């Protein structure tokens, strides 16, 4: 039985998967299996995945959903985890690249800290024309290497979602992954953040301040396409509603809950704002009626939105909130 199970959800990944595979095969740590699970590709990813299993039998495994259906990343990762057998679960997306010592470096830390549920580090954000280190820490202020006990990372992650762990830069012990019931399959686009929050609320997490992966940023990524189509806004509504309910059952500070609720309200505005001026206000009220607590807390903001363009009203509301929290 391998120590590490590497999991990759496939979706139209033929352009980049070979490069990702090369970075896995070149690891200086070899006690792993790689689970490829296709999520309804239409570009030949299935054939490419099968070719890896034929070339590396017993090392690389390929699966796909019945009838080539697309269920989303969270669902697919959970099904892949069920097929895997390693004590440690390691994710890598189909377009990311690991440095040769990525697994060995993080497994060395895991071996020293047996009660650590998860280890992660920053990624190198890799654009076609530039690259830079992922901002991490409270509002991007940085983090020192070491163990962080619950629920410290909950506040840190929610202060700036850009600084949350990337799947390709994280290792999770299977027993803790199972204890929090893996990925929330109702969440799309932010499913990784939800998993990290669930783990950070209950278990110790180690941060290693060393870049060991390259995170490819490109126009064809699933998230970029979702943002351009407007799907991400709808997904964000489901995500932030989940986060609010999650925070109510934790020891999170009121300020974090208030900030998340304000962000949620602005998600509702963003979706409603696709319509013309008057219809967008009617749409926003319709959506608020589905969330009575949010409606009650943000009626003053709604009245401001009735007389001002959404973008200006949001800035005014944020300024008022900042001054209020600063003085209280």
N, C-alpha and C positions, 0 to 999 in steps of 0.2 A: 504494500500500500504506500503510495507516495505521501510525502510530508505536506506538499503544497499542491492545491488544485487551482489552476489558472482558468479563469472563466472569461469568455468573450462572446457577447451577443452580436450576431452578424446581421447587418442590414445593408445591402448594396455596397459591399466593402471591397470590391475587386481592385479598385485603384490603389489602395493603401495596405491591404492585408499582407502582401508578401513582405513588405518592409517591417511590419509589426512582427510577423512570424520569425524573420531573421533575428530580430532583437531578443526574442524569447529563446530561440535555439542556441544563441551565442552566450547565454547566461553562464557565469562561472559557478553557479549553484545548479545542480542537475536533478535533485530529488523532487520532481514535479510531474504532473500530468496537465494537459491542456484540453479544456472542454470548449469546443466551438458549437454554438447553438444558433441556428438560423431563424430569423424572425420575419419570414415572408419576403425574401429578396427576389428581385426580378432581373438582376444583372449577371447571373452566373456565379454568385457567391457560393451556392450549394456545391457546384462542381469543384470549385477551388478548395472548399472545406474538405470534401471527400478525398481529394488528391493528397492532402496533408496526412489523412489517416492511413492511406495506402503506403505513403512514403515512410511514415513513422508509426507503425502499428504498436499498440500497447502503450504509446506515449501521448498521442494526439487522438481525440475522439470527436466525432461529429454527430449532431442531432438536429432535427428540424420539427416544426409544428405540423400537425396533420393538415393536409390540403393547402399547404404553403400559406397559412394564415399569419397575419401580423397582429401580435398581442401587446407590443410595447416592451421597452427595455426591462422594467421591473419584473414583469411576469416571466420574461425569458431568462433573466438572471436567476430567478428562483427555481425555475425548472432545471437550469444547468447545474445549480448548486445541489439539487436532488440527485443528479446523475454523477456527481463527483464524490470523491472518497477521502481527500486529504484533511488532515487536522487543521490546516491553515487554508483560508480562501483568499485568493489574490485575483483581482479583476484587472483586465486590460482591454481598452476599447480598440476597435479594429483599425484606428488611424494613429495610435500613439506609439512611442518608441521608448524602450527601456535601455538604460546604460547597462553595460556588461555585468556590473556588480550590484544591480538593483536588488535582486532577491537575497544575495548573500549578506549585504549590509543590513537589511531590515530583519532577516532571520537571526542574525547575530544578536540584535537587540531583543527579539522575542525570546531567545534562549536564556537571556539573563533576567527577564521579567515575566515569570510564568503566570502572573495574575493580570497582565496587561491584555485587554480585550482587542486592541487595535493599535497599529502603528502607521503613521503617515508622514509624508514630507512634502515640501513645495515642488511644484513642477516648473519646467522651463516652458513658458508660453512661446510657441514656435509658429510665427507667421512666415509667409513666403519671403518677405523683405526685412524682417526684424525679429528679435527675440528678447525676452526679459523674464526675470524671476517672478513667479506668482506672488502677489501680495497676500500676506497671512497675518493673523493676529487680530486683536480688537481694532476694528476700523482700519486694518492694514498697517498697524503699528509694529508688526513683527513679533516673532516668538522665539524663545530660547529652547534648545533641545532639552527634553526631560518628560517626566510623567505628569499628567494633568488629571486630577481626581474629579469625579462628578460633583456638581454639574457645571464645572468651570467652562468647558468647551461649548455648552449650550449658548451661553451669552456671547462668547467669542464668535461662534459660527454665525449667529443671527445678526451680529453687528455689521457684517459685510459678507454677503453670500459668495462674493468672488474669492474669498479666502478660505472656503471650505475645502476639505480633502477631495482630490480627484480619485476616481476608482483606480486608475492605473498607477497611482502613487500610494496605495493603501493595502495593508494586509489585515485580515480579521480572523480571529480564532473561531472555528466553526461552532463551538458550543455556545458562544455569545451571540453569534449570528442567528442561531436557532432559537436562543432564549428570547430575542426580540422579534422573532418570527420573520426574519429576513426583510425583504423589500415590501413596501406597501404598494400593492398592485393597482390601487386606484389612482396613484400619483404618476404623472408623466412630466418629463422635463426636469423635475427636481427630486426624482426618486432617490438619488444618492444622498442628498442633504437630509432627507427624512431618516434614512438609515443611520447616518452619523449622529443625528440628534437623539435617536432612540438609544444608541450605544453610549453617547456622552452623558446622558441622564442617569445611567445606572453603573457604568464601569469606567475604570481608569484607561486612559489613552496616552500613548507615547508619541511625542512629536520629535522627529529627527530633522534638524535644519540642514539638510543636504539635498541638492538636486540630483535625482536619480532617474528622472523620466523627462521626455519631451512630449508636450501636449500640443498636438497639431491644431492650429486654428485655420479654418478654410471655409469657403463659401458653400461647400457641399455637405457640411456637417448637419446632423439631424436637428440640433438646437437652432442653428442659423436659419434653416429652412422653416422651422416652426415659428420663429420670431417674425420672419418676413411674411408668412401667411396669416399671422394673427392667432394661430393656434396656441402659442405660448401664453398669451394673455388669458385665455380660457383655462389652460392648465394651471396658471398661477393662482387663479381664484380657488381652485380645488386645493392647491398646495398651502396657501396661506390660511385657508379655513382649517385645514388639518393642523397646522402649526399652532393656531390660536387654541384649539381644543386640547392639543398636546400640552401647551404651556400651563393651562389651567390646572393640570394634574401634576405639576412639578413645583419646585420651590423657586421658580423664576421670579425675578423682581418685577414689580408692577410696570416699571418703565419699559422693560422688554416687551411685555404684553401690549402696552399702549402703542409702542412703535410698530409692532406687528399688525395691530388692528388698523392703524393709520395707513400702513402699506397696503393692507387688504382693501380698504376703502378706495384707495387710489387705483388698485387693480380693477375694481368695479367701474370706476370712472373711465379708465383707459378703454375697456371693452365698450362701454356705453357711448364713448366719444366718437365711435365710427359713424354715428348717424349725424344728421344736421343739428343745429343748435337746440331747437325746441324738442325734437324727438329724442335727443340724447339725454335731456333732463328727465323726460318721461321714462326712458329706458333705465336710467340710474335708479329712479324711485322704485320701479318694478323689481329690479335686482335687490335693492335694499329691503324690500318687503320679505324677501326670502331669508334674510338674516336680521331678525328683530333686534338683537343686541347691538349689532353694528349700526343699524338705523337709529336706535335711541342715542347712541354715543356721538353720532356724527351728523345730527340734524342741523346743527349750527353751520357745519361745513357745507351741508347740502344747500342751505339758504345762500351761502356765499357763492356756491356754484351756479345758482339761479341767475345771478347778476354779473358774474365774471366768466371769462373763458376758463376752461378747466385748468390749463397750465398755470395761469396767473393765480387762480384760486388755490391751487395746490401749494404754490410758493408762499402765499400769504398765510395759509394754514400752518405750514411747516415753521415759518418764522414765529408765529404766535406760540406754537408748541415749544419751540426752542427757548424762547424768553420765559415761558411759564416754568419749564423744568429747571432752568438756570436759577430762577429766583425762589424755588421751593425745595 
